[in-house]
């Protein structure tokens, strides 16, 4: 599954709020499991199961952590493969994750808090 990290200026609480607002603006519903981790859900899983690639369902894991007193890292991980919609669903999910990644980058840049962004290294 895809993952991406954004390093932003500010404390984790500010980073959490900025990430949540950016995801909610894209019609994601946030389900916080604790203060720093959440699952962001968009769409309906039942409809995606029944109608495949004709509908949309996406889950994103969100984690916010402090890097140092002045910087935080926001990590997003795709929890949805898209296989319910076949190969078209997979491609659609990959495309939507890329679009979400771009949207978050533009949002953080526009807020003046983006320091860096990258795909995390694969575990060895």
C-alpha positions, -999 to +999 in steps of 0.1 A: +000+000+000+011+036-006+024+059+021+036+095+022+050+118+048+049+156+052+072+175+075+056+207+087+065+236+109+046+237+142+036+216+171+017+183+166-016+198+176-014+224+148-003+197+124-032+174+134-057+202+130-043+212+095-044+176+083-079+170+096-092+202+079-075+193+046-090+158+046-125+169+057-124+194+028-121+164+005-152+148+021-132+124+044-147+116+078-121+114+105-123+086+131-096+093+158-084+063+177-063+085+200-050+120+199-025+114+172-038+086+150-069+083+129-086+066+100-100+089+074-129+074+054-145+085+022-174+067+005-193+036+013-177+002+015-210-017+009-216+003-023-180-003-034-185-041-028-217-041-048-208-017-076-170-021-079-152+007-097-185+025-104-184+039-068-157+051-045-145+040-011-111+050+004-096+046+038-064+065+049-045+060+081-032+093+095-005+096+121+010+128+135+042+129+155+066+154+168+099+156+151+114+182+174+100+213+192+095+232+160+085+204+135+060+176+131+055+148+106+021+139+092+021+104+076-007+091+054-011+054+045-036+041+020-056+013+037-076+006+005-062-015-024-091-009-048-094-047-056-132-046-050-134-028-083-109-050-101-079-036-120-099-004-127-105+000-090-069-005-082-058+022-107-086+045-096-075+041-059-038+047-068-048+078-088-070+092-060-042+086-034-018+106-056-044+134-060-049+134-022-011+135-016-009+165-040-039+182-024-024+179+011+010+192-002-007+223-017-027+228+015+003+227+037+023+249+013-005+274+012-007+275+050+030+282+050+039+252+071+054+227+046+091+220+051+095+187+032+075+158+017+085+123+006+075+087+002+090+068+032+117+043+025+106+007+022+114-014+052+144-036+047 
